[in-house]
Amino acid sequence: MATPLALDSKLGPNRLMEWTGLLRLAAAILCSLAIVWSFIVPLDSTSVQLGETLPQNLLWFLIGVVTAGANWLETKQGFRKAGYGPPVMKRTWLVLATVVCIMYCGAWSAGAENNPRIAWYGFWHLVSLGVFFFSTRHLLGSREAKNTAILILLAGFVAVALHGLYQVSVTLPRDRAAYLQDPDKMLESIGISAPEGSPLRKRFEDRLLYSPEPFGTFALANSLATSLSAGVILFLGLLSSFVGLSSNQTTSISDARSNRTLMTYYLPAAYCGCLLLAVLVCWFLARSRIAYVAVMVAIGYWLALSRTKSASQSVHRQWLRVSALVGITLGALGFAWILKNDQLVLSESFKSFSYRIEYWRAAAAMLRDHWLLGVGYGNFQSYYPAYKPELASEIVADPHNWFLDIAAGVSLPIALIIALWIFKFLLPHLNGNQSSAPDDKSLDQELTATIVSGLKWGSVLGATLIVLLGSILSALEFQTLAFCWLVGGITAIVLDKSIVSRECIQAACLSIVLCQLISGSWQAAGIALPLLVLLSSLSPNRNDQIAPVSPWLPLVVVILLGVGFWFQTWRPSLASWILANQASFATEPREHLALLRKSSEADPLNSERRRQVAEWLVVATAGAMNDSSLSLAASEAHQSIVDWLQSDQVPYHNWQIAGDWYLQLAARSRVAFQDTQVKDFLRKAYECYQASVERYPSSVNLNLQLALVAELIGDREEAQAALLRSIDLNNRTPHLDKKFGFQQIWLPSGIEPSGFSRPNSTAEENLIPAEPLVNWLRKDLDIPKED
């Protein structure tokens, strides 16, 4: 037993115990609240880029500070020797410091050409995830706490699965009917501007009308399937323990059966079986092929790990027979259902995988140029079009592979370190004994009980508050969420004494890791947090563990990181958002502009605010009363556009938007008979579209737009070259939404080329269909039609 350290004369042992217990209770409550929050608001990679994850990041830092403070007080009491949870060696702290420094340099480097704030959003998101892991690793230092955390995850899996089943049976059919009745009304209600015939509307219709998969609270069905894959494995582990076939079962089957009662065995086992069925059905309906494969591989790995344990061979053989029989039966039933109802799941497998190959090829090419510091976490989508294979499908926000996502976004060395760290948990015999009995120290038992109590009450409080707030602040249905989480809570109560084996947890982690090699990144909190909790559950128990680092080191590090996040990102982002929100409600135009500029000044790293200022000034030129005011307004708008582009140069769509704005300014100048300004703005528009094509050379739309503007400024040679590139891409692309029939070109009224008649269109007045323009340009530029 550790020798008590000298205590401060003004703070006795009892008072220290009280503060330790309070901090530990607060940390446990906040931790379980964060887990529940990640299920109800799982977010995604786009949410990280937009800064929508900042509230969760702040909570994760707060959990880290409270947990580190409790750890320091425990050490001060002499309850444990210096350390932060299970052993963390000095070399580990050195590796962590190196990782953070490389990420910090990468964020600064990425901000030189991109919107700086995006890279910092990604930086703090990853750092706060690391802080959350070290917090849970310390909080889940006992078997009881680990089991409680697993129960919270199971409750979350149940709630998300029930939500998905409700979508399949009620929400999606209702939304399809509403869209078919009035498409424009639905698009307007959800804030999507997608004119009829546009690629955006086609993608929206494909997802709503022709994709029956549930997605729960996630953004995509694949993300839901990834999360539920771990749930399927964990519920299988619970069910196996109920039937006496767990890999760590030490009693004989006859002894186990003799102790079975209605309340302790039969009802919980039946309830667990029903929940497994619900989770399994929702997971299956998500139609994620990689999830099917991942779960099968994970179960096989689980059984392989179980063979190395000291379980009875008869039990092991029986478990293998039952597992094989259940697996074969369910697999046969699922395959038969797919053949009858949805053969596309099988026939589209090769196409789906070929898309992934395209993403990975582009990510590998990007990695060759940015292997040391990355492009900045969150900037993958900005660089991707320049590396995208010419005939590839869509522009993606991440490479759909967690390793490439981290390597391209942050650094290849960091991706290798994280991969080794994860697989350390998945491999057997590398994490010590997980089944050690609890310490006999009364303080340890008391703190363990405090953590378990905090986890339980925190999950109840978190579910209640977040369901209420989610229903008020978003489109989530209160009744649906409340019912799903009520069933999830009942799940945690009924299965309170159940235990999942270590091998089962390893298999659950493996299923998520395998899914994320194909289906997405770990930026989504709904995937990252459950995985980190499962990995924390695989850490050694903290009984009698000694870590050769000073107890104040974790506390100082977490506080410094939290303070850095607060001043560098949270405070300026919040102030800027408040001012921008106030601007949206301003009634006076000049007040609106003044608030937008203050919003930009409040967070100078966020170039998005500069874009909003430039957009307002461009629109304001339409209200100019005379020639002098128009010239002044146009000049001011031009300077704002230049300032914005200088701070965010990489994304092709920034240059495309700027080109559209310059065409608007040219049209407005043409109305005012200012031909000199018309030529200047047309030339600037041409330069912007040229820069956009350089960043996205395989775009049919952009090459056609460049051809049009080149024709407007009289550069027929460039117009002909751009048109031929556009025609060639149109002819070769296998994707319907990339062809001329689904493209619309920006051409404000008043600057049409001589001899071109504007076609009638129900779309936005500044947009025209691509096909009539292509036919006219062919004729005007003497380009014959193909046979």
N, C-alpha and C positions, 0 to 999 in steps of 0.2 A: 504494500500500500504506500502511496506517495506521502512523503512527509509534508505536513501543512506549512505553507509559507507564512512569513510574518504578515500580520494584518494591520491595516491602518488603525490607529487608536481611536479615530472618530467613526469608524465603520466596523462594527463587530461582525462575528460570523453569522449571526441570525439575520442581520440586515443584508449582508452579502447574499445569503441564501434566498432571501426574498427578491432581491433585484435579479439574481440569476434566474429564478423561477419565472419572474414576470417577463424578462427578455426572451427566455426560451419559449414561454407561452405565446408571446406576441409574434415571434418568428414562425412558430408552427401554424398559428392562425393565418398569417399572411401567406405562408407557403401554400397551404391548402386552398386559400382563396385564389392564388395565382394559377393553380392547377385547374380549378373549376373555370376560371376566366378564360383559360386557353382553350377549353372545349366549347364554350358558348361564343367566344369571339376568337376563332383560331387564326384569322388574318392570313396573309400570303406574302409572296415576294414583292408584289406591287405595293402592298401596304407598308412594307419596310421602306421602299423608295419614297413614298409619300409622307412618311413620318407618322403614320397612324399607329405604329407600335410604341410610340414614346411613353404613353401612360403605363403600359405593361413593363417597359424597360425601367421606368422609375420605381415601380413596385419591386422589381427584381433587385435593384440596387439597395432599396430599403431593407429587404429581407437579408441581404448580405451584411449590411451594417449592424442590424440587430443581432444576427447570429454570431458575427465576429465579436460583438460586445459581450454576449453571453459566454462565449468561449474564453474570453480574457478574464471574466469574473470567476469562472470555474477554476481556472489555473491559479488565480490569486488566492482562492480559498484553500488550495492545496488538494482539491479533489482529484485533479489529474495533473500529470506532468505537462510541461509546455508542449503545445501542439494544437493543430486545427483539425479536429475530427480524427480520422484514421491517419496513419503516418504520411506526412508530406515532406520529402527530403529537400535539402537545400538546393540540390541540382534541379529539382522540379520547379522551385521558385525561379531559378535562373532561366530555365526553358520558357516558363510563362512570361517572364520579363522580356525575353527575346522576341517571343511571339507578339506581344503587345506593341513592342517598339517597331517591328516590321509592319504591323497593321497600321500603326500611327503614321509612319512614313508613307505607306501606300495611300492612305486617305488624303494626306497633303498633296501627294503627287497627282492623284486623280482629280483633285480640285483645281488643278492648273488649267485643264481643258474642258472639264465638265462642271455641271452645277455642283459646287463644293459641298452643299448640304447633303446631297444624296449619299456621297461616300461616308460622311460623318454619321448619317443615320445608320448605315450598314456597320460601321466600326463600333458604335455604341451598342447596337443590337447584339453583335457577337460577344462583346465584352460582358454585357449584362447577362447573357446566357451562361457564360463561364462563371460569373458571380453566383447565379442561381444554382448551378451545379454544385459548387463548393458549399453553398448553404445547405442544400438538401443532403449532400454527402455527410455533413456534420449532424444535421437534425435526425437523419435516419441512421443513427449509430447503434440502434438496438433492434432486435428482431421484432419487437412489438410495434415500433414506429414504422419499420419497413412494411409490415403486413397492413398497417393502417393506410399507408400511402398507396399500396397496391389496391386496396378496397376503394379508395377515392378514384383511382384510375378506372376500375371496373364500373363504378357508378357513372363515370363520364362516358365510357364506351356504350353502356346501355342507353343513356340519354340521347347520345348522338345517333345510335342505330334506330331508336324509336322515332326520332325526328325524321330520319331518312325514309322510314317506312310510311310515315304520315305524308311526306312529300309525294311518294310514288302513288299513293292511293287517293290523295285529296288535292294537295297544292298544285302539282304540275298539271293534272287534267283541268283544273279550274283556270290556271294561268293560260293554258293553250286556248281554251274557249274564249277567254277575254281578249287575247291577242287577235284571234281570227275575226272577232267581231269588230274591233277597232284597233288596228296596229299602232297608229300614230298616237292615240291616247295613252296606250301602255308605255310606249317608248318615252313619251314626254313625262309620264309619272315617275319613271325611274331615272330620268336625267340623261337619256341617251339621244344624241342627235345623229340619226342615221336615215338620210333620204332614201326614198324608194329606189331600188336598183343598186344601191351602194354595197361594197364588200362588207362593211360593218353590219348592215341590216341582214345580209345573207348569213353571216356568221352567227348573229343573234338568233335568227330563225332556225338555223341548223341545230343550235344548242337547245332551244326551247321546244321546237316542234318535232324534232327527229331524234332527240337524245333522251331516252326515258330513264337515265340513270339518276338515282338520288345523289345529293351532295351534302345533305345535312346543313350544318352551319359553316361548312367549308366553301371555298370558291369553286372547287372542281371535284368531280366524282373520284378521280384518282387519289386525291388527298384524303377523302373520306375512307376509301378502301385501304390506304396505307395505315391510317390510324386504327381502323377496325381489324386489320390483320393481327396486330398485337392483342386486341381484345379477344379474338377467336382463340389464339394460343393460350392466353391466361385463363379463359373460361374452360378450355379443355383441361388445363392443369388442375383447376378446382374440381372439375367433375371426376377426374382420375383419382384425386385424393378422397373424394366421397366414396367411391366404389372400392377403396382399399387397394388401389393399384398405382399409387404414387411411387416415383422412383426412389424416394427416401423413406418409404414405409419400412419400419423395422419390426413391426409385430406381424404375426401370422394372419392369414385371411380369416381363419376360424375365430381367433381372438377379436379381430376387428368387427366381425359380424355379430359376435355375442354382445358387444357394447352398443349396438345400434338402437336408437329410440326414435319415436315419431318426430319429436321436436328438434333433436340434435342431429338427426341423420336424414330421415326420409323426406321431410318437408324441405329442408335446405337443398337436398340433392335434386328433388323435383323442380324446385324453383331455379336452381342453377342450370338445369337442363333446358328449361323454358327460355331463360335469358340467352343461353348459348344459341338456341335456335333462332331467336330474334336477331342477335348480332350476326349470326351466320347468314341469314336470309338477306339482311341489308348489305352485308359485305359482298354477297354473291350478286345482288342486283346492281351493284356499282359497276360491274362488268369490267373490272381491271384485270387484264390478263397477267400482268406482272404480280399482282397481289395473289392470284391463284397459285402461281409458281412459287412465290416467296413463302407462302404458308406451308405448302407441301415440303419444300426444302427445309424450312424451320422445324417442322414436325420430325422429319428424318434426322436432323441434327440433334434434336431433343432426345430422341430414342437412342442415338449413338452415344450421347453424353451419359444417359441413364445406365448404359451397359457397364460403365466404369465404376458405378457405385456398388455398395455392399448390399443391395436389395436381394431378397430371396430370388433364386433363379426361377422358381415356379411362378412367383408373382410377376417377374419380368416377362416370362414367356406368355403368361396370360394377358398381360398388358399389351404385348406385341400383337397377339391374336385379335384382341378386342379392337385395338387401334387400326390394324390392317383391315378388319371387317368393316368397321365404321367408315374408314377412309375410302375404301373401295365402293361401298354402297352409296355414300354421299357423292363421290366423284362420278359414279355411273348415272345417278339421278340428275346431277347438274349437267353432265354432258348431254344426256337425252333431252333435257329442257332446252338447252341452247340450240341443239339441232332442230328442234321443233319450232321454237319461238324467236330465236335471234341468231341466225347463222353468221351474221356480220361479225360477231365477237370472234369467230374463228377465221373467217375469210379476210377480215381487215387486219389480222395480226401482223402479217408481213409488211403491209403498208405502214402501220403504226411504228413498227420497229425501224423501218427505213427512214422515217422522219427523225427518229432518235439518232440514227447514224449521221444524218445531216447536221443536227445540233452539235454532236460530239466532234465532227470534223471541223466545224467552225470554231468550237471552243478550243480544240487542239491548236489550230492556226493562231488564234488569239493568244494562247498560252505561250507560243514560241516567241511572241513579241513582248509579252508582259509577264514572264515567269517569276520574276523576283518580287515585284511589288503588286502585281495584279492591276486590274483596271479600276479598282475600287468596288467594294461590295455594294451591289445595287446598280452598277453601271453596265452590266453585261448586255442589256438590251440596247444601249446606246452604241456599242461597238459591233454588235452582232451583224447588222446589215452589211457592213464592209467586208465581213468574212463569210457571210452566208453563201453556200453553193448557189450557182446562178439560177437553177430551177427548183430550189428548195421551196417548202411550203410557206409557213408563217414566220413572223418575227416573234421570238419568244423572250420572256423576261429572264429565264435561266436555262441552262443547258440540259435540264432534266437528268441530272446526274450530280449527286451531292459532292463527289470528289472534284469533278471538273468545275462545279460551281464555286467551291472554296478556292481551288487552285487559280482559276481565271480571275476571280473577284478579289482575292486577298494575296495569295502567294502559293507557289508550288511547294516550297519547303513546309509551310504551315499546313497545307493539305495533307502532306505525308505524315507530319507529326500527329494530326488529329486522327488520321486513319489508323496509325499504330496504336494510339491511345484507345480507340474504340475496340479494335480487335483484341486488345489486351483483356478486356472484360468478357469478350465472347469465347475466348479460348479457355479450356479447362486447366485447373491446377495453377493458376497464375494470381489468384487473389486471396489466397489464404483460406482459413477455415471460416465458414459462414454460419456454423451451427453452434458456436460457443454459447454457453449458458450465460444469463445476465449476471452482472456483478452482484456480490452480496453487500455492497455498500448501500446504506440506506439513502444517501443523497442521490446516487445514481438511479436507484429505483424510483425515487420521488421525481427526479427530473424526467425520467422516461415516461412516467405516468402523466406528467405535465405536457410533454410533447404530444403524446397520443391524444390527450384530451383537446389540446389546441388544434391538432389536425382535424379531429372530428367536428368540433364546433366551427372551425374556420371554413370547412367545406359547406356546412349548413348555412352559415352567414353569407359566404360567397355566392352560393347558388341563389339564395333569396334576393340579395342586393342586385346581382348582375342580371337575373331574369327580369326584375322590375325595371332596372335602368335600360336593359336591352330592348324591352318592349316599348319604353317611352321614347328613347332616342333613335330607334331604328325600326325597320319594318318587321322585326321578329314578332310572332304571335305569342301573346302572353299565355293563353290557355295551353297552347302546344308545348311551349318551353316548360311551363309549370308542371304539366303532367309528366313529361319525359324525365325531368329531374326529381320529381316525387318518386317515380318508379326507381330511378337511380339511387335515391336515398334509402328506399326500402331494401334495395339490393345490398347496400353496405351494412344495414342492420341485420338482415337475415344471414349474411355470410361473414359476420363479424369474427368468428373464431376460426375461419378457414385459413389454410396456409397453402401458398403456391411454392413449389420447389424451385431451387436455384436454377436447375437445368431448364425448367419451363420459362423462367424469366429471361435466361440467355436466348432461348428460342424466340421469345417475343421481340427482344431487341434485334435479333438477326432478321426477323421478318420486316421490320421497319427499315433496317439498313439496306436490305435487298430491294425493297420497293423503291427506295430513294435513289438507287442506282439507275433507275429507268424513268420514274414518274415525276421527279421534281427535286426541289432543294429543301434544306432544313430551315429556311427563313420563316416558315409558318410556325407560329407559336403552338398551334394545336398538334403539331407533330414533334417539334423540338422538345417541349416541356415533358410530355409523357416519356419520350426516349431518355431524357436526362434523369427523370425519377426512377426509371427502370435500371439505368446504369448505377445510380446511387444505391439502389437496393442490392446490387451485386458487390458493393464495397464491403470490406471487412467490418465486423462489429468493433466498436471503439473501446471495448473493455481491455484494460492493461496495455493500450497502445501508446507508444512514445514517439513523438516527432521531434527531431533535433532542430527546431526553429524556435525563435523567441515568440511568446504568445501575443506580443503587440504587433508583430509583422502583418498577420492577416487583417487585423483591425485597421492599421494605418493604410495598408494598400487599398482595402475596400472603401474606406472613407475618402482617400484621395481620388479614386476612380469615380465615386459618387459625386464628389464636389466638381470634378472636371466635367462630368455629364451635365450637372445642373447648370453651370455657368457657360459651358461651351455650346450646348445644344438645347436643353430644356427651356431655360429662361428666354433666350432670344426667339426660339421657335414659338413659344407660347405668346410672347408679346406681339410677334409679327402676325400670328394667326388671329389674335383678338382684334388688332387694327384692321386686318383684311376683312374680317367678319363685320366690323362696324362700317367699313366702306360699302359693303354690299347693301346696307340699309340706308345709306346717305341719300337724301333727296336732291341736294344741290350738286351739280356736276363738279364744281371746283372743290367742294368739300370731299367728294368722292376721290378725286385725284390727290388731294392733300393727304388723305388717310392712306391711300395706296403707297404714296411715297414714304410716309412715316413707317408703314409696314415694311417696305424695302430697307429702310435705314435701321429698323430694329433688328433685322437679321441680314446683314450684308452678305453672308455666305449663301443665302438662298436666292438663286437667280430667278426662280419662278416668280417672285414678287416684281422683279424688273420686267419680266414678260407681261405681267398684268398691267403695269404702268404703260408699256409700249402699246399694248392692245387698246387701252382706253384712249390714248392720244391718237391712234389711227382712226378709231371710230369717231372721235371728236372732230376730225376734219370735215366730216359730213355736215356739221352744224356751223361751219365758218360762214360769216355773213357777207364778206367781200373778199376781193383778191388779196389784199394785204394780210388780212387775218388768216386766210387760207395758206398763204406762203409761210407765215409764222408758225401756224399749227403743223403744217407738213414738215417743216424743218425740225421742229421739236420732236415730232414723231420719229423722224429719221434718226436723230441722235439717240433716242431711247432704244430704237431697234439695234443700233450699233453697240451700245453699252450692254444690252442683253446678250447679243451674239458673242461678244468678247468674253463673257463669263461662262458661256455654255456652248462650246464650239463643236463637240463631237456628234450629238444626235442629228441625224439627217432631217428629222421632222421639224427641228428648230429653223433650219434654213428654208424648208418648204413653207412654213408658216410666214417667215419673213418675206419670202417671194410673193406669197398671196397678199400680204399687207402692201407691198410696194405696187402691186397691180391695182389695189384699191386706191392708193394715193394717185396713181397715174390716171385712173378713171375719174377721180374727183378733179384733178387738174385739167383734164380734157373738157369737163363741163364748164370750168371757169376760163376756157380758152387760153390756158397757160402752156403752150406747146413745148417750151423749153423744159419745164418741170416734167412734162409727160415723158420726154425722151430720157431725162435723167432717171426717173423712177423705173421706166422700162429696162434701162441698162442695169440698174441695181437689182431688179427682179431677176433678170437673166443671170447675174453673178450669183445670186442666192440659189437659184435652181441648179446652176452648174455645181455649186458646192454640195448641194443635196444629192445630186447624182453621183458625185465622187464618193460620198459616204454610203450610198445605196445604189450601186451600179446596175443591179438586176431588177429594178423596179420598172414595170411597163408604164405605170402612171407618170412617174417623174420624168422619164425620157420623152414621153409624149408632151408633157407640160413644158419641158425645155425646148422641144421643137416648136411649139406654139409661140413662145416668147422670143425665140431666135427669129422667127418669121416676123414678129411685130417690130423688132429693131432692125430688120432688113438683112440679117446674116443668113442668107439662104443656104450657104454651104453647111453651116452648123445645124440649121433646121433640118436639112436633108439627112445628115448623119444621125441626128438624134431620133428622127422619125424611123429610119431604117433599123436602128437598134431596138426601138420600141416594137416595131412590127415583128422583128426576129424573135424577141422574147415572147411576144404574144403567140406566135405560131408554135414555139417549142414548149411552152409551159403546159404541164398536164393539169394544172389547177384552174378550175373554172372561174373562181373569184379573182384570178390574176389577169384574165383576158379582157379585151376591150369592152365586151358587153356589160361588164360590171364596174367599169371605171368611169369616173366623172372628173372633169377638168375644170380648174378654177379660171373663170374669165368674167370679170365684172363687166356689167353693161356699160357700153360707151367706148370701149377700146378694142372692139372686134376688128380683125384684119379686113382690109378692103375686099369686098366680094364675098365675104362669108355671111350667110344668113343664120341668125341665131335660131336653133331649133326650139320648138315648143317643148317645155319640160315642166313637170309637176314638182321638180326638186327645187332646192334653194336657188334664188334668182342668179347668184354668182357662179353656179355650177352648170355645166353643160355635159350631155352624154359624150362619151369618147368616140363612138363609131362614126357619127356624122362629121366630127372634126377630122378624123383620120382620112375619110374619103375626100374631104375638101383639100387637105394638105397634100394628099397623093396627086390630085389633079393640079394643084397650084405649083407643086415642086417637080412635076413631070416624072412621078414615080409610078410605073405601071402596076396594075393589080396582078396578084398571082393567079395562076390558072386554077 
